[in-house]
Amino acid sequence: MQWTDGKHAGFSTGKAEDLYLPVDEKRNAPNVASQDSNPNSLLNGVRKLTTLRNEIPALNADGDFKSVLANKNGYPLAYIRSKGDSRVLVVINPSG
């Protein structure tokens, strides 16, 4: 996510050709400055998920993974993450 809706998305005031990576220069591109104060924004949604991942041991990188439902090219995908006494059932359904 970009920083602001300013020049080069708030990353630099230099010339575009000198930037290390390209940035989305559209005025409606999501950015931290416009989403920080909105509790329902993409930015704050990701922050909440990151907090959950840090607070729940089963969601840590070293948690165990067990598939519950995984059909080829099908939805939903369901699995259990566990670590010690911590267990989480995760169900993902990205379909319409």
N, C-alpha and C positions, 0 to 999 in steps of 0.2 A: 504494500500500500504506500502511496506517495504521501509527502508531508503536507503540502498546501496546494491551493489552486493557483499559486503564483508561478513566476518564470521557472521553467524546468522542474515543476512540481515541488519547488522548495528545496531541491537538492543542491543547486548551484546557480550562481549568477553569471557563470562563464558562457562561452559560445556552445551551441548545441553540438557542433562537431568535436568539441573537446571532452564531452561527457563520456564516461567509461561505458555506461549502458544507456540505451534510449529510454525516455520517459513518455508517458501518455500526456500529451499537451492539451487534450480536450478539457474544457471548463467543467464538465460534469463528471470527470473521473473521480472515484472515491479517494478521499485523503483524510489523514489523521485530524487536521485542523477542523474540518467540517463534521466529523463523526465523533469526536472525543466526548462531547457533552450530550450526545443522544444515547440513552441507555439501550435502545433497540437497534442500534447501528451494527453493521458488519464488524467493525472494529471492536465494539464492546461485546459482541457475541463471541468473537474469537478469544477475547480476554477471559470471558467466563469459562469457556471450554479449557483454556490453558490452566486456569485456577483449579478446575475439577481434576484435570490430569495430574496436577501436582499434589492435590489433597487426597486422592484415592489411590492407594498403593496398587490395586489391580490395573490401573490405567498407566502406570509407569512403564518405561521402555522395557523393563525386564519382567513384566507380568506374563503369565502363561496365556496361550491362545487356544481355544477349542471351538471348532466350527459346529454350529447347531443346524443351520440351514444355508446351503449354498448351491443353488441350481445354476448350471451353465447358462449364461446369458439371461438369467432370471432374477427377479426381485421378490421379496426382500432378501438381504444378506443378514444372517443372524449369527452371532458368536458370543462366547463367554470369555472375558478376561479375568484372570485370578492371580492373586499373590497372597500367600498366607491365608488369613481369614477374610480377606477382601475379595468380593466377587461382583462382577458387573455383567449384565446381559446387554449387549449392544445390538440394536436392530436398525439397519439402514435401508431405506426405500427411496432411491433417487428417481423413481419413475413418476410420471405425471399423475 
